[in-house]
Amino acid sequence: MRYLGSKIKLLNFIQRTIEKYNIQGHVFCDLFAGTSCVADFFKDRYDVIANDFMYYLYCFSKAKLNFHDVPLFKTFQEKYNLT
């Protein structure tokens, strides 16, 4: 999902900067996370902290960052005979 001000085009730049300056650590903090594209990019390499002012973006980020697999909706599919 892309919004005005999305940082998705900065992901490779951020990664190269971390490598160039040999930045070490175990936690990655994504302030003003929005849709959490940066936090999502780094979640497999760091413990991620994401923050945003808007509550719906908090919910969006929580779901995006806490789950690694795409939901299968098995119960939904079974209930509506979609299997």
N, CA, C and O atoms as a GROMACS GRO file, in nm:
protein
  332
    1MET      N    1   0.085  -0.116   0.000
    1MET     CA    2   0.000   0.000   0.000
    1MET      C    3   0.090   0.123   0.000
    1MET      O    4   0.184   0.132   0.079
    2ARG      N    5   0.062   0.218  -0.088
    2ARG     CA    6   0.145   0.338  -0.096
    2ARG      C    7   0.062   0.461  -0.064
    2ARG      O    8  -0.052   0.475  -0.109
    3TYR      N    9   0.120   0.550   0.013
    3TYR     CA   10   0.057   0.676   0.050
    3TYR      C   11   0.153   0.789   0.016
    3TYR      O   12   0.271   0.767  -0.010
    4LEU      N   13   0.101   0.908   0.015
    4LEU     CA   14   0.185   1.026  -0.002
    4LEU      C   15   0.291   1.025   0.106
    4LEU      O   16   0.259   1.012   0.224
    5GLY      N   17   0.414   1.037   0.069
    5GLY     CA   18   0.522   1.036   0.167
    5GLY      C   19   0.575   0.897   0.196
    5GLY      O   20   0.652   0.879   0.290
    6SER      N   21   0.536   0.799   0.118
    6SER     CA   22   0.582   0.662   0.140
    6SER      C   23   0.734   0.655   0.130
    6SER      O   24   0.796   0.719   0.044
    7LYS      N   25   0.793   0.576   0.219
    7LYS     CA   26   0.938   0.560   0.221
    7LYS      C   27   0.983   0.436   0.146
    7LYS      O   28   1.099   0.395   0.155
    8ILE      N   29   0.894   0.375   0.072
    8ILE     CA   30   0.926   0.249   0.004
    8ILE      C   31   1.044   0.265  -0.094
    8ILE      O   32   1.122   0.171  -0.112
    9LYS      N   33   1.056   0.379  -0.156
    9LYS     CA   34   1.167   0.401  -0.251
    9LYS      C   35   1.300   0.425  -0.180
    9LYS      O   36   1.405   0.429  -0.244
   10LEU      N   37   1.296   0.441  -0.048
   10LEU     CA   38   1.418   0.466   0.029
   10LEU      C   39   1.477   0.339   0.090
   10LEU      O   40   1.584   0.345   0.151
   11LEU      N   41   1.410   0.226   0.075
   11LEU     CA   42   1.452   0.103   0.143
   11LEU      C   43   1.596   0.064   0.109
   11LEU      O   44   1.675   0.035   0.200
   12ASN      N   45   1.631   0.061  -0.017
   12ASN     CA   46   1.767   0.024  -0.056
   12ASN      C   47   1.869   0.126  -0.007
   12ASN      O   48   1.979   0.088   0.033
   13PHE      N   49   1.834   0.253  -0.010
   13PHE     CA   50   1.923   0.358   0.041
   13PHE      C   51   1.949   0.338   0.190
   13PHE      O   52   2.063   0.348   0.235
   14ILE      N   53   1.844   0.311   0.267
   14ILE     CA   54   1.859   0.288   0.411
   14ILE      C   55   1.948   0.167   0.435
   14ILE      O   56   2.037   0.171   0.520
   15GLN      N   57   1.924   0.060   0.362
   15GLN     CA   58   2.004  -0.062   0.376
   15GLN      C   59   2.152  -0.036   0.342
   15GLN      O   60   2.241  -0.078   0.416
   16ARG      N   61   2.177   0.034   0.232
   16ARG     CA   62   2.315   0.066   0.194
   16ARG      C   63   2.383   0.154   0.298
   16ARG      O   64   2.502   0.138   0.325
   17THR      N   65   2.310   0.247   0.356
   17THR     CA   66   2.365   0.337   0.458
   17THR      C   67   2.404   0.258   0.583
   17THR      O   68   2.510   0.282   0.641
   18ILE      N   69   2.320   0.165   0.624
   18ILE     CA   70   2.351   0.080   0.739
   18ILE      C   71   2.479   0.001   0.712
   18ILE      O   72   2.565  -0.010   0.799
   19GLU      N   73   2.490  -0.053   0.592
   19GLU     CA   74   2.609  -0.131   0.556
   19GLU      C   75   2.732  -0.042   0.542
   19GLU      O   76   2.840  -0.078   0.590
   20LYS      N   77   2.717   0.073   0.478
   20LYS     CA   78   2.830   0.163   0.454
   20LYS      C   79   2.895   0.209   0.584
   20LYS      O   80   3.018   0.212   0.595
   21TYR      N   81   2.814   0.244   0.681
   21TYR     CA   82   2.865   0.295   0.808
   21TYR      C   83   2.876   0.186   0.916
   21TYR      O   84   2.903   0.215   1.032
   22ASN      N   85   2.854   0.061   0.874
   22ASN     CA   86   2.866  -0.053   0.964
   22ASN      C   87   2.787  -0.030   1.093
   22ASN      O   88   2.839  -0.050   1.203
   23ILE      N   89   2.665   0.012   1.079
   23ILE     CA   90   2.579   0.038   1.195
   23ILE      C   91   2.538  -0.096   1.255
   23ILE      O   92   2.482  -0.182   1.188
   24GLN      N   93   2.566  -0.110   1.382
   24GLN     CA   94   2.538  -0.235   1.454
   24GLN      C   95   2.420  -0.216   1.549
   24GLN      O   96   2.396  -0.105   1.597
   25GLY      N   97   2.350  -0.322   1.575
   25GLY     CA   98   2.241  -0.319   1.672
   25GLY      C   99   2.143  -0.431   1.649
   25GLY      O  100   2.150  -0.503   1.549
   26HIS      N  101   2.052  -0.446   1.743
   26HIS     CA  102   1.953  -0.552   1.735
   26HIS      C  103   1.811  -0.497   1.718
   26HIS      O  104   1.718  -0.572   1.690
   27VAL      N  105   1.797  -0.367   1.736
   27VAL     CA  106   1.664  -0.305   1.729
   27VAL      C  107   1.662  -0.201   1.618
   27VAL      O  108   1.755  -0.122   1.603
   28PHE      N  109   1.554  -0.204   1.539
   28PHE     CA  110   1.533  -0.104   1.435
   28PHE      C  111   1.406  -0.028   1.470
   28PHE      O  112   1.301  -0.088   1.490
   29CYS      N  113   1.416   0.103   1.478
   29CYS     CA  114   1.302   0.185   1.516
   29CYS      C  115   1.254   0.264   1.394
   29CYS      O  116   1.330   0.340   1.334
   30ASP      N  117   1.128   0.244   1.360
   30ASP     CA  118   1.067   0.314   1.246
   30ASP      C  119   0.968   0.416   1.300
   30ASP      O  120   0.850   0.388   1.319
   31LEU      N  121   1.019   0.537   1.325
   31LEU     CA  122   0.933   0.645   1.372
   31LEU      C  123   0.852   0.699   1.256
   31LEU      O  124   0.901   0.701   1.143
   32PHE      N  125   0.733   0.743   1.282
   32PHE     CA  126   0.642   0.790   1.176
   32PHE      C  127   0.624   0.680   1.073
   32PHE      O  128   0.639   0.703   0.953
   33ALA      N  129   0.594   0.560   1.120
   33ALA     CA  130   0.596   0.439   1.037
   33ALA      C  131   0.492   0.439   0.926
   33ALA      O  132   0.515   0.378   0.821
   34GLY      N  133   0.380   0.504   0.945
   34GLY     CA  134   0.276   0.499   0.843
   34GLY      C  135   0.234   0.356   0.818
   34GLY      O  136   0.188   0.289   0.911
   35THR      N  137   0.248   0.308   0.696
   35THR     CA  138   0.208   0.171   0.662
   35THR      C  139   0.318   0.070   0.693
   35THR      O  140   0.307  -0.047   0.658
   36SER      N  141   0.423   0.114   0.758
   36SER     CA  142   0.532   0.028   0.808
   36SER      C  143   0.612  -0.043   0.700
   36SER      O  144   0.659  -0.154   0.722
   37CYS      N  145   0.627   0.019   0.584
   37CYS     CA  146   0.704  -0.047   0.479
   37CYS      C  147   0.850  -0.062   0.520
   37CYS      O  148   0.914  -0.162   0.486
   38VAL      N  149   0.905   0.035   0.594
   38VAL     CA  150   1.045   0.026   0.637
   38VAL      C  151   1.058  -0.082   0.745
   38VAL      O  152   1.147  -0.167   0.738
   39ALA      N  153   0.971  -0.078   0.843
   39ALA     CA  154   0.974  -0.178   0.951
   39ALA      C  155   0.955  -0.318   0.894
   39ALA      O  156   1.021  -0.412   0.938
   40ASP      N  157   0.866  -0.333   0.799
   40ASP     CA  158   0.841  -0.463   0.736
   40ASP      C  159   0.965  -0.513   0.662
   40ASP      O  160   0.995  -0.632   0.666
   41PHE      N  161   1.035  -0.423   0.597
   41PHE     CA  162   1.156  -0.458   0.523
   41PHE      C  163   1.265  -0.513   0.616
   41PHE      O  164   1.339  -0.604   0.578
   42PHE      N  165   1.274  -0.458   0.738
   42PHE     CA  166   1.380  -0.495   0.831
   42PHE      C  167   1.336  -0.594   0.939
   42PHE      O  168   1.419  -0.633   1.021
   43LYS      N  169   1.211  -0.635   0.942
   43LYS     CA  170   1.160  -0.716   1.053
   43LYS      C  171   1.226  -0.853   1.064
   43LYS      O  172   1.225  -0.912   1.172
   44ASP      N  173   1.282  -0.906   0.957
   44ASP     CA  174   1.348  -1.036   0.964
   44ASP      C  175   1.492  -1.026   1.012
   44ASP      O  176   1.555  -1.128   1.040
   45ARG      N  177   1.544  -0.904   1.022
   45ARG     CA  178   1.684  -0.885   1.063
   45ARG      C  179   1.700  -0.818   1.199
   45ARG      O  180   1.806  -0.827   1.261
   46TYR      N  181   1.595  -0.751   1.246
   46TYR     CA  182   1.602  -0.676   1.371
   46TYR      C  183   1.473  -0.697   1.451
   46TYR      O  184   1.371  -0.740   1.398
   47ASP      N  185   1.481  -0.666   1.580
   47ASP     CA  186   1.360  -0.646   1.658
   47ASP      C  187   1.311  -0.508   1.619
   47ASP      O  188   1.386  -0.411   1.628
   48VAL      N  189   1.187  -0.498   1.577
   48VAL     CA  190   1.137  -0.372   1.520
   48VAL      C  191   1.043  -0.301   1.616
   48VAL      O  192   0.957  -0.362   1.679
   49ILE      N  193   1.062  -0.171   1.624
   49ILE     CA  194   0.968  -0.083   1.694
   49ILE      C  195   0.912   0.010   1.588
   49ILE      O  196   0.988   0.079   1.520
   50ALA      N  197   0.780   0.014   1.574
   50ALA     CA  198   0.716   0.102   1.477
   50ALA      C  199   0.620   0.193   1.550
   50ALA      O  200   0.553   0.151   1.645
   51ASN      N  201   0.612   0.317   1.507
   51ASN     CA  202   0.531   0.416   1.575
   51ASN      C  203   0.461   0.504   1.472
   51ASN      O  204   0.518   0.538   1.368
   52ASP      N  205   0.337   0.538   1.500
   52ASP     CA  206   0.267   0.637   1.419
   52ASP      C  207   0.157   0.700   1.502
   52ASP      O  208   0.109   0.639   1.598
   53PHE      N  209   0.119   0.820   1.468
   53PHE     CA  210   0.019   0.895   1.542
   53PHE      C  211  -0.123   0.842   1.518
   53PHE      O  212  -0.206   0.844   1.608
   54MET      N  213  -0.149   0.796   1.398
   54MET     CA  214  -0.284   0.754   1.361
   54MET      C  215  -0.312   0.612   1.413
   54MET      O  216  -0.232   0.521   1.392
   55TYR      N  217  -0.427   0.594   1.480
   55TYR     CA  218  -0.461   0.466   1.540
   55TYR      C  219  -0.478   0.356   1.434
   55TYR      O  220  -0.435   0.243   1.456
   56TYR      N  221  -0.540   0.388   1.322
   56TYR     CA  222  -0.561   0.285   1.220
   56TYR      C  223  -0.427   0.236   1.164
   56TYR      O  224  -0.416   0.120   1.123
   57LEU      N  225  -0.326   0.322   1.161
   57LEU     CA  226  -0.193   0.280   1.115
   57LEU      C  227  -0.124   0.195   1.221
   57LEU      O  228  -0.044   0.107   1.188
   58TYR      N  229  -0.154   0.221   1.347
   58TYR     CA  230  -0.106   0.133   1.454
   58TYR      C  231  -0.161  -0.008   1.433
   58TYR      O  232  -0.086  -0.106   1.439
   59CYS      N  233  -0.291  -0.018   1.408
   59CYS     CA  234  -0.354  -0.149   1.384
   59CYS      C  235  -0.297  -0.216   1.260
   59CYS      O  236  -0.266  -0.335   1.260
   60PHE      N  237  -0.282  -0.139   1.154
   60PHE     CA  238  -0.226  -0.189   1.029
   60PHE      C  239  -0.085  -0.243   1.052
   60PHE      O  240  -0.051  -0.353   1.007
   61SER      N  241  -0.002  -0.164   1.122
   61SER     CA  242   0.136  -0.203   1.148
   61SER      C  243   0.144  -0.326   1.237
   61SER      O  244   0.225  -0.416   1.214
   62LYS      N  245   0.060  -0.330   1.338
   62LYS     CA  246   0.060  -0.444   1.430
   62LYS      C  247   0.032  -0.574   1.355
   62LYS      O  248   0.100  -0.674   1.376
   63ALA      N  249  -0.066  -0.571   1.268
   63ALA     CA  250  -0.099  -0.690   1.190
   63ALA      C  251   0.013  -0.724   1.092
   63ALA      O  252   0.050  -0.841   1.077
   64LYS      N  253   0.066  -0.625   1.026
   64LYS     CA  254   0.170  -0.647   0.925
   64LYS      C  255   0.300  -0.698   0.986
   64LYS      O  256   0.368  -0.783   0.927
   65LEU      N  257   0.335  -0.647   1.102
   65LEU     CA  258   0.465  -0.680   1.160
   65LEU      C  259   0.463  -0.803   1.250
   65LEU      O  260   0.567  -0.866   1.270
   66ASN      N  261   0.348  -0.838   1.303
   66ASN     CA  262   0.342  -0.952   1.394
   66ASN      C  263   0.316  -1.085   1.324
   66ASN      O  264   0.335  -1.191   1.384
   67PHE      N  265   0.273  -1.081   1.201
   67PHE     CA  266   0.243  -1.203   1.129
   67PHE      C  267   0.332  -1.213   1.006
   67PHE      O  268   0.342  -1.118   0.927
   68HIS      N  269   0.396  -1.327   0.989
   68HIS     CA  270   0.489  -1.345   0.878
   68HIS      C  271   0.427  -1.419   0.760
   68HIS      O  272   0.476  -1.410   0.648
   69ASP      N  273   0.319  -1.491   0.786
   69ASP     CA  274   0.256  -1.570   0.680
   69ASP      C  275   0.126  -1.504   0.634
   69ASP      O  276   0.058  -1.438   0.711
   70VAL      N  277   0.094  -1.524   0.509
   70VAL     CA  278  -0.032  -1.476   0.455
   70VAL      C  279  -0.143  -1.563   0.514
   70VAL      O  280  -0.134  -1.686   0.508
   71PRO      N  281  -0.249  -1.503   0.570
   71PRO     CA  282  -0.356  -1.585   0.628
   71PRO      C  283  -0.426  -1.669   0.521
   71PRO      O  284  -0.447  -1.625   0.408
   72LEU      N  285  -0.461  -1.791   0.558
   72LEU     CA  286  -0.524  -1.883   0.464
   72LEU      C  287  -0.677  -1.876   0.470
   72LEU      O  288  -0.744  -1.921   0.377
   73PHE      N  289  -0.732  -1.821   0.576
   73PHE     CA  290  -0.878  -1.808   0.592
   73PHE      C  291  -0.948  -1.942   0.575
   73PHE      O  292  -1.051  -1.951   0.509
   74LYS      N  293  -0.891  -2.048   0.635
   74LYS     CA  294  -0.947  -2.182   0.620
   74LYS      C  295  -1.091  -2.191   0.668
   74LYS      O  296  -1.176  -2.248   0.599
   75THR      N  297  -1.120  -2.136   0.785
   75THR     CA  298  -1.256  -2.141   0.839
   75THR      C  299  -1.354  -2.070   0.746
   75THR      O  300  -1.463  -2.120   0.721
   76PHE      N  301  -1.314  -1.955   0.695
   76PHE     CA  302  -1.397  -1.879   0.601
   76PHE      C  303  -1.423  -1.960   0.474
   76PHE      O  304  -1.536  -1.969   0.426
   77GLN      N  305  -1.316  -2.019   0.421
   77GLN     CA  306  -1.328  -2.099   0.299
   77GLN      C  307  -1.418  -2.219   0.320
   77GLN      O  308  -1.499  -2.252   0.233
   78GLU      N  309  -1.405  -2.286   0.434
   78GLU     CA  310  -1.488  -2.401   0.464
   78GLU      C  311  -1.634  -2.360   0.482
   78GLU      O  312  -1.725  -2.427   0.431
   79LYS      N  313  -1.656  -2.252   0.554
   79LYS     CA  314  -1.793  -2.206   0.580
   79LYS      C  315  -1.866  -2.172   0.451
   79LYS      O  316  -1.986  -2.199   0.439
   80TYR      N  317  -1.797  -2.115   0.355
   80TYR     CA  318  -1.860  -2.072   0.230
   80TYR      C  319  -1.826  -2.162   0.112
   80TYR      O  320  -1.840  -2.124  -0.005
   81ASN      N  321  -1.782  -2.284   0.144
   81ASN     CA  322  -1.750  -2.386   0.042
   81ASN      C  323  -1.658  -2.332  -0.068
   81ASN      O  324  -1.687  -2.348  -0.187
   82LEU      N  325  -1.551  -2.270  -0.028
   82LEU     CA  326  -1.456  -2.212  -0.124
   82LEU      C  327  -1.329  -2.296  -0.136
   82LEU      O  328  -1.233  -2.255  -0.202
   83THR      N  329  -1.327  -2.413  -0.075
   83THR     CA  330  -1.206  -2.496  -0.078
   83THR      C  331  -1.199  -2.580  -0.204
   83THR      O  332  -1.104  -2.656  -0.223
   0.00000   0.00000   0.00000
